[in-house]
Amino acid sequence: MLFVAVYCIGQEEILTDSLSLDSITTELKPLGKEKKYGLVKSFFKKDYPNPKKAMILSFVIPGAGQIYNKKYWKTPIVYGAYGLMIYFIDFSSGQYKYLKQEYINAVDDDDNTESELMKYKGWGEDDIKSERDLYRKRMELSYIGLAAVALLSGIDAFVDAHLMGFDVSEDLTMKVGPKVDFLPYEGSSLGLGLSLHLNNKNKYPPKVFFKSE
């Protein structure tokens, strides 16, 4: 009996030691190496695609949000829209400044300053004033247009980044086939059914039927 007790105690110690060694070995297993990027790469690679980053880039640098989303074909469109608005601003501002000075020359009492539009084109003071106000309005609208282009560019980059992470089922299909309806008081009717499957992961995909009897 003493031998059996000593043998059992020895076996228990061996099992305890083996368990502790196994747990230590498990805890000391090397973990997988995480990819580390620099500051610039980390901004672009981490959490890609990030809609907020795309929008911020688009506001800071025109077209950068589209490049971030890899929609390179949109970049020339963004720069074209910016360039068009800047051209309108420059042209309208130049005409407004010129007409403003012409109106000052027309209404002042200084003989040394003379309006070219009144002298060579026969314009009156009201004509010059009307044209001046017109180009001032165009200049203001051009600034609004520039702000609208910047806003739309940012929204476009934000939406594109969202859609890049949007999970669309590959089984997005539309099926057309016969459909039979059994009505309680009118009997059965045969028609044409249109079935639209939006997601193959859904157990009961939604269906829309258009029946033609």
Buried (B, 14 or more C-beta within 10 A) or exposed (E): EEEEEEEEEEEEEEEEEEEEEEEEEEEEEEEEEEEEEEEEEEBBEEEBBBBEBBBBBBBEEBBBBBBBBEBEEBBEBBBEBBEBBBEBBEBBBEBBBBBBBBBBBBEEEEEEEEBEBBEEEEBEBEBBBEBBBBBBEBBEBBBEBBEEBBEEBBEBBBBBBBEBEEEEEEEEEEEEEEBEBEEEEEEEEEEEBBBEBBEEEEEEBEEEEEEEE
